[in-house]
Amino acid sequence: MSKSLRLSEKWFRFGLWLIAIVFATFLIGLGNLVVSNLPLVEPTYTTDDFVDKAAADPLEQKAVMIMAELKNLSDQEQSALSRYEEAAAATKAARETFDNWLATRGVTQRSDQDAEVIRRTKELDNLKEAERQPQKELQDIRQRRRTFEQTYQQTQNQLQDLRNEAQQRLEVVWQEQELRVFLYRLALTIPLLGLAGWLFMKKRKSQYWPFVWGFIYFALFVFWMSPLKHRTPVPT
């Protein structure tokens, strides 16, 4: 009979410890939820919040204008290239025709005195001149495009410098926020730890000891683990 009572007592104590563990688990889950949301009390900042707007806005407007000009130059370049290719093809065809004509026509007199040769030569020169015009236009457009591309890159570099400076300022704010959140956690967990210490000293052998031990485990877990678990969730 006594053996059966001892066995029942063991199972009863096991059940009480199980209650303590379940209670501690519940409190730990609740505590983790509260502690993990502590960073949300701080404002959320991004790099854009620390960019020097007075310096960045004109640069961004300049970049937009340059991009529009580059698109316009790209259209002009395609048009000039098409005209140049047509003129070059016409010159090539005329040159081939002229060469073939000379080869099949027995030239028995001086070329500068041959009216047909002079006429055809002049036509060929006119075609070459017509080819040079779109070629020069194409070269000018490409030079302007390179100039605008260089200016655009310089503008982007200046904007990136401003963003880098803003990122540095943001990192400082992050560190300050992390420190404040850490202090919030201490302000929350130290009283819990103090209460757990008082319960350990005064109530650990009371009839409510499963809940006392559950709270003690919860307080220890939150105090030691929560400050190490989360970084202030500030997006970039």
C-alpha positions in Angstrom: 0.0 0.0 0.0 2.8 2.4 0.9 4.6 1.6 -2.3 1.5 2.4 -4.3 1.2 5.7 -2.4 4.8 6.6 -3.1 4.2 5.8 -6.8 1.1 8.0 -6.9 3.1 10.8 -5.1 5.8 10.6 -7.7 3.3 10.8 -10.6 1.6 13.7 -8.8 4.9 15.6 -8.4 5.7 14.8 -12.0 2.4 16.3 -13.0 3.1 19.4 -11.0 6.5 19.8 -12.7 4.8 19.4 -16.0 2.4 22.2 -15.0 5.4 24.3 -14.1 7.1 23.6 -17.5 3.8 24.4 -19.4 3.3 27.6 -17.4 6.9 28.6 -18.0 6.6 27.8 -21.8 3.5 30.0 -22.0 5.1 32.9 -20.2 8.3 32.6 -22.3 6.2 32.7 -25.5 4.4 35.7 -24.3 7.6 37.4 -23.1 9.3 36.7 -26.4 6.4 38.3 -28.3 6.6 41.4 -26.1 10.4 41.6 -26.2 10.6 41.0 -30.0 8.2 43.9 -30.6 10.1 46.3 -28.4 12.1 47.7 -31.4 8.8 48.7 -33.0 8.5 51.6 -30.4 11.4 53.3 -32.2 10.7 55.2 -35.5 11.7 53.4 -38.7 14.3 55.3 -40.8 15.8 54.7 -44.2 18.8 56.1 -46.0 16.5 58.6 -47.8 15.6 60.2 -44.5 19.1 61.4 -44.0 20.0 62.4 -47.6 20.8 66.1 -47.9 17.7 67.1 -50.0 19.0 70.6 -50.7 22.0 69.0 -52.5 20.4 65.9 -53.8 17.2 67.3 -55.4 19.0 69.5 -58.0 21.3 66.6 -58.8 18.4 64.2 -59.3 16.6 66.8 -61.5 19.8 67.2 -63.5 20.1 63.4 -63.9 16.5 63.2 -65.2 17.2 66.0 -67.7 20.4 64.3 -68.9 18.6 61.0 -69.4 15.9 62.7 -71.5 18.7 64.4 -73.6 20.5 61.0 -74.0 17.3 59.5 -75.3 16.9 62.3 -77.7 20.5 62.0 -78.9 20.0 58.2 -79.3 17.1 58.8 -81.6 19.1 61.4 -83.5 22.0 59.0 -83.8 19.9 56.3 -85.2 18.5 58.7 -87.8 21.9 60.1 -88.7 23.3 56.5 -88.9 20.6 55.5 -91.3 21.2 58.5 -93.6 25.0 57.9 -93.5 24.6 54.2 -94.4 22.3 55.1 -97.3 24.8 57.8 -98.5 27.7 55.4 -98.2 25.8 52.7 -100.1 25.0 55.2 -102.8 28.6 56.3 -103.1 29.9 52.7 -103.2 27.4 51.8 -105.9 28.4 54.9 -107.9 32.1 54.2 -107.5 31.5 50.6 -108.8 29.5 51.9 -111.7 32.1 54.4 -112.6 35.0 51.9 -112.4 33.1 49.5 -114.6 32.3 52.2 -117.1 36.0 53.2 -117.3 37.0 49.6 -117.7 34.7 49.0 -120.6 35.2 52.3 -122.3 38.5 52.5 -124.0 39.9 55.9 -122.8 42.0 57.3 -125.6 42.2 60.8 -124.5 43.1 62.7 -121.3 40.5 62.4 -118.5 40.4 66.1 -117.7 39.3 66.7 -121.3 36.7 64.0 -121.5 33.4 65.6 -120.7 31.7 62.4 -119.7 34.5 61.4 -117.4 34.4 64.9 -115.9 30.6 64.7 -115.4 30.7 61.3 -113.8 33.7 62.3 -111.6 31.7 65.4 -110.4 28.7 63.3 -109.7 30.9 60.9 -107.6 32.4 63.9 -105.8 28.9 65.2 -105.0 28.0 61.8 -103.6 31.1 61.7 -101.4 30.2 65.2 -100.1 26.7 64.0 -99.4 28.2 61.0 -97.5 30.4 63.3 -95.4 27.6 65.4 -94.2 25.7 62.7 -92.3 29.0 61.2 -91.2 30.0 64.5 -89.6 26.6 64.8 -88.1 26.9 61.3 -86.7 30.3 62.1 -85.2 29.0 65.3 -83.6 26.0 63.5 -82.1 28.2 60.7 -80.7 30.6 63.3 -79.2 27.7 65.1 -77.5 26.4 61.8 -76.2 29.7 60.9 -74.7 29.8 64.3 -73.0 26.3 63.9 -71.6 27.2 60.3 -70.4 30.3 61.6 -68.6 28.2 64.4 -67.0 25.5 61.8 -66.0 28.1 59.6 -64.4 29.6 62.5 -62.5 26.1 63.4 -61.3 25.5 59.8 -60.2 28.8 59.8 -58.3 27.8 62.9 -56.5 24.5 61.4 -55.6 26.2 58.2 -54.4 28.5 60.3 -52.2 25.4 61.9 -50.6 23.8 58.5 -50.1 27.0 57.2 -48.5 27.0 60.1 -46.1 23.3 59.5 -45.3 24.1 55.8 -44.7 26.7 56.7 -42.2 24.3 59.0 -40.3 21.7 56.2 -40.5 24.2 53.8 -38.9 24.7 56.2 -36.0 20.9 56.3 -35.5 20.7 52.5 -35.6 23.2 52.2 -32.9 21.4 54.7 -30.7 18.1 52.9 -31.3 19.7 49.5 -30.4 21.0 51.0 -27.2 17.6 52.4 -26.3 15.9 49.1 -27.1 18.4 47.3 -25.0 17.6 49.6 -22.1 13.9 49.0 -22.6 14.5 45.3 -22.3 16.5 45.8 -19.2 13.8 48.0 -17.7 11.3 45.2 -18.5 13.3 42.1 -17.5 15.1 43.4 -14.3 11.9 43.8 -12.4 10.8 40.3 -13.5 14.1 38.9 -12.3 13.7 40.7 -9.0 10.2 39.3 -8.6 11.6 35.8 -9.5 14.2 36.2 -6.8 11.7 37.2 -4.2 9.4 34.2 -5.2 12.4 31.9 -5.0 13.2 33.0 -1.5 9.7 33.2 -0.1 7.3 31.1 -2.2 9.3 28.2 -3.8 7.9 25.7 -1.2 4.4 27.0 -1.1 1.4 25.1 -2.4 1.7 27.2 -5.6 5.3 26.2 -6.2 4.7 24.9 -9.8 3.7 28.4 -10.9 6.5 29.9 -8.8 9.1 27.8 -10.6 7.5 28.4 -13.9 7.7 32.1 -13.4 11.3 31.8 -12.2 12.3 29.9 -15.4 10.5 32.4 -17.5 12.2 35.4 -15.8 15.7 33.8 -16.2 15.1 32.9 -19.8 13.8 36.4 -20.7 16.6 38.1 -18.8 19.5 36.1 -20.3 18.2 35.3 -23.8 16.1 38.2 -25.0 18.9 40.9 -25.2 20.9 38.6 -27.5 18.1 37.6 -29.9 17.1 40.7 -31.8 18.7 43.5 -33.6 16.7 46.7 -34.0 14.7 45.9 -37.2 15.3 49.1 -39.1 15.1 48.5 -42.9 17.6 50.0 -45.3 
